[in-house]
């Protein structure tokens, strides 16, 4: 009898009906699946009936059990099984997979947010269906004006639609978690970078993330006040007026498109400022030379 290890955040889901609902929610055009934390292999077994699957299991004891349980699938190439931390693998060249993939997993709660953000940023990841703590699920799937709407909601919705599919009762796990679990689905339909992408490069995307962190630093304060700690208030007020945005808006009250417009205007203002500075710089140098 394998006992769940608390330091790995293990809660084994073995309810057949719930596992089947997860499988049924996977898009029809998916060919390759990556599973993080396969545990005892109950979801893995179902995935292997349909998809070529790559699994990352950090627990070496469980890895050996899975290796024996799915020996045939490993031998015929249907399953690639690694005893490795998926977060570390993401940092390595090649990432989680050499091919485009769909992420399906019951994620450990303590690293779920970071893993989802990695999947969102991974261009090879075409989407995800993951089970996480409901509180986090609401933040990723929230819509503008929902009280849970956050920077996570915006990052999730940039490339597609993120939705909360269903909740999972704690009693269906072994051991039962102390929180409610939810399954979310994100299917990417847009690109982040490139010719048809939302941002021209990684640098601009990272700048947008920093902009969002500033926007939501104090959710109860106005968006204008939050952004004023990082950007000139006068410039922000002009942008808000031009875009028809009320200055008393809270961060959760602005929609994704409006956040992109504010960011784009700030970027344009910054570029104009840099051009002015570069034009003035030679004159200043020339004056100093004359002196």
N, C-alpha and C positions, 0 to 999 in steps of 0.2 A: 504494500500500500504506500503510494507516494504522498508525502505531506507537502502542502503548498508552503513555499518559502516567502516569509513576509518581506525580506529585504529585496526580493525581486518583484514584489507587488503581485504575486500570483493568486488568482481566483479562477478556478477551472470551471468553465461553462460546458455542461454535458447534456443540456436539455435539447432533445432532438428537434422539437418544433421551432425553437429559437434559431438553432443552427441552420435549419432549412430555410427560414425566412431571410437569413443573411445571404445564403447562396442564391435565392430567387431574386434578390435585389441587385445582383451583379449585372451590369449591362451585357447585352447579347453579343456584342462585337469584341469582347475581351478574349485574349488568347493566353496571356501570361499573367500570373498572379504572384505577388510577394506577400508572405505572411510573416508578421513579427510576433514572436512569442507563441509558437504553436502549442505549448504545454503538453498535454497528453495526446494530442493529435486528432481530437474529435472533429474539429473544423477542417483540419488538413485532409482527413479521409474523404470528406465530401468534395473539397476542392479538387482533389486528384482524379475524381471521376470525370471531370470536365476540362480542367486546365493544367497546363504545364506550370509547376509551382516551385518557388524558391522560398525556403524557410530559414529564419534566423532565430536560434534559441540560445539565450545567454547561459542557461542552467545546464552544466555539463552532464549532470545525472539524467535529466530529461532528454538531452541530446542522444545519449546512448540508447535510451528506451525507444525514441523515435527512429533511430538508425536501424534498430532491429525490427521494429514494427513495419517500416516501409522499405525494407531491403530490396524488394523486387522493383519498386518504383524508382529507387535510387539507381539501381543497376540498368534499367531500361531508359533512363534519362528523363522520366516524367517528373522527378523530384530532385532538386538540389538542396541539400541540407547543410547548414553551417552552424557551428558552435561559436557564436560571435555576437558582440553587442552591435545592434543595428545602427545606433547613433554613431559609433566609431566607424562602421563600414561606410556610412554616408559621406564621411570626410575623406575617404580614400578614392583614388582615381577609379572611375567606373561605377562608383556608388553601389546601390543595392542590386542593380541588374544591368547587363549590357544591352538589354532590349527594353522597349516600352513595356510598362507593366501597370497593373491595377493593384492597389494596396488593400488587403483584407485582413483585419486583425482585431483581437481583443487586447487592447493596449494597456500596459501597466499604468495606473492612474498617475503615478508620480513623474512620469516622463511623457505622458500623452500629448500635452500641448506642444512640446518641443518636437516630437515626432511628426505631428500633423503639419506644423510649420515647415519642417524639412520636406515633407511630401508635397506641400503646396509649391515650394521653391524648386523642386526637382522636375526638370523638363521631361524626363523619361516617365514620370508618374502621370498617368492619364486620368487618375481619380482615386477615390478611396471609399471604403465602407469600413468603419471602425467602431468598436464599442468602447466608450469612455464614461467618465463620471458625468451625470446629467448636467451639473452646474457648468462644466466646461462645454458640453454639447450645445447648451443654450447660447453660449457666447459665440461659438462658431456659426451657428445657424440663425442667429437673430437677424431681424430686418430693422431698417431705420425706424426710429421712434419706439422700438421695443426697449425696455429698461436694460436688457442684457446686451444691447448693441454696443460693440466695442471695436478696437483695432483688429481683433481676431476675426470678427464678422466681415470686415472690409477686405482683409487679405484673402479670406476664403471665397468671397463672392467676386473678386476681380476676374478670376478665370472661368467661373461657371456658377452653378447653383448649389448651395449647401443646404441640406434639409435634415431635420431630425425625423428619422423613420419610425422608431418605436422605443419604448422603455422596456427594461428587463428587470424583473423582480429579483431582489437579492437572494431569495430562497432557491433560485435556480443555479446558484454557484456553490462551489465547494472550495474553501469555506465561503460563507455568505459575506459580501462586503458590507461596510457600515453606511454606504451611500447608495443612492439610486443610480443605475447604469442606463445609458441610452446609446442607440446605434445611429450614427450620422452617415450621410452619403454626400460626397462631392464628386461631380462629374465635370471635368474640365472641357470647356468649349472654346476658350480663348487662349492666346499665347501671351506670356509676360514680356518676352524680348523679341527682337528681330524686326523685319520689315512690317509685318502685320501685328506686332506686339503692342502692348500698352505702354511700355517704357523702352527707350532706345538701347539701354544697356543696364548692367548690374549696378553700376554706380548710381544711376538715377532711381532704380528700384529701392536701393538701400536708403537713399535720401528720402523717398516717400515713406518708408518704414519709420525713419527718425521723425518725420513730420507727424505721423500718426501717434507715435509715442508722446510727443508734445501735446497733441490735440486731446488725448485721453488721460493725461497725467493726473488730473483731478476731475473725475466725471461729474461732480455736483456743481462745479464752477462753469462759467460760460466758456464756450469754445474760444471766443476772442481773448479772454483773459489767459486761458491756457497757452494759446499760441503766442501771446505777447511776451512770454518769457524767453522765446527763441527768435522771434521776428519783430520788426518795427511795428508798433501799434498803429501808427498813422497809415502805413502801407496796407495793413490788414483792414483797417476801417474803409479805405478806398476800395479795396477788393470786395469786401462784403457789400458795400453800396452798389458797386457796378454789377454784381451778381444777384442783387435783390435779396440778400440774406439779412435777417434780423440780427442785431448785435447782441441780443440776449439769448441766442440759441445755446442749448446745452450740447455737448459732443454727440450724444445719441440721437439728436433730432435732425442731423444733417444726413442726406443720403450719399451713397457711394460716388455717384457722378459729380455731386457738388464738392466732395472732398478732392476729387481729381482736378476739378476746375480751380479750386483755391490753390492747390499745390502747383499747378501749371502756371498760374499768375505769379506766385511767389518766385518760381524758377525764372520766369521771364524778367521780373524786377531785378533779381540777383544778377542775371546775365547783362542787363542794361547797366547796372551799377559797375560791374567789372569792366565793361567797355569804356565807360566814362573815366574810370580810374586809369586804365591803360592809355587813354588819350591824353590825360593830364600829366602822366608821369614823365614823358620826355620834356615837356615844357618846364616842369619843376627842376629837372636835371640841368636844362639849359640855363635857367636862371641862376642856379647854384654855381655853374661854371663861370658865368659873367661876374658873379660876386668875387 
